[in-house]
Amino acid sequence: MNGREWLARRMDERGMSYTRYDNSFPWIEDFPNAQKMFNGMLKTDWPKSLASAARQVHPAHASMFHGLGVHC
């Protein structure tokens, strides 16, 4: 999971201006709002969100990891 890409997509959805350079954002139009958006990433249930992707790209995932505490 790339947090910068995730945040850039959220800012794009909201029409927020920013400058992206390599692995950073040297300037963000509304930094406090961007920080609130980024904090939302912490509230995401990633195992649940990614489970459907795992099933789509790796149909044998559930059977391979059965009994190992990996839920999909």
TORNUDO-447249 format. One record per residue (C-alpha): x, y, z; residue number from 1. Coordinates in pm, whole numbers, padded with zeros to 5 digits. Each point is the difference from the previous one (the first is absolute). Layout:
BEGIN
<atom px="X" py="Y" pz="Z" num="NUM"/>
...
// end
This chain:
BEGIN
<atom px="00000" py="00000" pz="00000" num="1"/>
<atom px="00144" py="00331" pz="-00107" num="2"/>
<atom px="-00135" py="00272" pz="00226" num="3"/>
<atom px="00112" py="00283" pz="-00224" num="4"/>
<atom px="-00183" py="-00142" pz="-00298" num="5"/>
<atom px="-00308" py="-00058" pz="00215" num="6"/>
<atom px="00008" py="00361" pz="00125" num="7"/>
<atom px="00065" py="00141" pz="-00349" num="8"/>
<atom px="-00308" py="-00178" pz="-00130" num="9"/>
<atom px="-00214" py="00136" pz="00284" num="10"/>
<atom px="00127" py="00353" pz="-00063" num="11"/>
<atom px="-00062" py="-00039" pz="-00374" num="12"/>
<atom px="-00358" py="-00112" pz="00071" num="13"/>
<atom px="-00054" py="00321" pz="00199" num="14"/>
<atom px="00174" py="00226" pz="-00251" num="15"/>
<atom px="00270" py="00096" pz="00250" num="16"/>
<atom px="00324" py="00138" pz="-00142" num="17"/>
<atom px="00336" py="-00137" pz="00107" num="18"/>
<atom px="00355" py="-00047" pz="-00121" num="19"/>
<atom px="00141" py="-00350" pz="-00005" num="20"/>
<atom px="00373" py="-00061" pz="-00018" num="21"/>
<atom px="00142" py="-00352" pz="00016" num="22"/>
<atom px="-00117" py="-00145" pz="00330" num="23"/>
<atom px="-00140" py="00320" pz="00150" num="24"/>
<atom px="-00248" py="00287" pz="-00020" num="25"/>
<atom px="00206" py="00319" pz="00038" num="26"/>
<atom px="-00319" py="00209" pz="-00026" num="27"/>
<atom px="-00366" py="-00074" pz="00066" num="28"/>
<atom px="-00268" py="00264" pz="-00050" num="29"/>
<atom px="-00190" py="-00091" pz="00318" num="30"/>
<atom px="00237" py="-00190" pz="00223" num="31"/>
<atom px="-00237" py="-00036" pz="00300" num="32"/>
<atom px="-00269" py="-00152" pz="-00222" num="33"/>
<atom px="00254" py="-00229" pz="-00169" num="34"/>
<atom px="00115" py="-00117" pz="00344" num="35"/>
<atom px="-00360" py="-00080" pz="00096" num="36"/>
<atom px="-00038" py="-00200" pz="-00322" num="37"/>
<atom px="00324" py="-00185" pz="00068" num="38"/>
<atom px="-00107" py="-00077" pz="00357" num="39"/>
<atom px="-00304" py="-00171" pz="-00153" num="40"/>
<atom px="00238" py="-00258" pz="-00141" num="41"/>
<atom px="00065" py="-00115" pz="00358" num="42"/>
<atom px="-00370" py="-00072" pz="00050" num="43"/>
<atom px="-00025" py="-00228" pz="-00302" num="44"/>
<atom px="-00040" py="-00370" pz="00072" num="45"/>
<atom px="00271" py="-00103" pz="-00246" num="46"/>
<atom px="-00032" py="-00379" pz="00037" num="47"/>
<atom px="-00370" py="00028" pz="-00078" num="48"/>
<atom px="00053" py="00249" pz="-00282" num="49"/>
<atom px="00273" py="-00205" pz="-00163" num="50"/>
<atom px="-00168" py="-00340" pz="00041" num="51"/>
<atom px="-00212" py="00040" pz="-00311" num="52"/>
<atom px="00307" py="00099" pz="-00201" num="53"/>
<atom px="00184" py="-00307" pz="00131" num="54"/>
<atom px="-00286" py="-00224" pz="-00111" num="55"/>
<atom px="-00002" py="00158" pz="-00346" num="56"/>
<atom px="00372" py="-00011" pz="-00070" num="57"/>
<atom px="00078" py="-00320" pz="00190" num="58"/>
<atom px="-00298" py="-00239" pz="00003" num="59"/>
<atom px="00196" py="-00265" pz="00195" num="60"/>
<atom px="00088" py="00246" pz="00278" num="61"/>
<atom px="-00265" py="-00126" pz="00244" num="62"/>
<atom px="00090" py="-00368" pz="-00040" num="63"/>
<atom px="00375" py="00066" pz="00014" num="64"/>
<atom px="-00022" py="00192" pz="00327" num="65"/>
<atom px="-00283" py="-00199" pz="00163" num="66"/>
<atom px="00076" py="-00061" pz="00368" num="67"/>
<atom px="00282" py="00256" pz="00017" num="68"/>
<atom px="-00204" py="00288" pz="00142" num="69"/>
<atom px="-00020" py="00181" pz="-00331" num="70"/>
<atom px="-00358" py="00100" pz="-00068" num="71"/>
<atom px="-00123" py="00074" pz="-00350" num="72"/>
// end
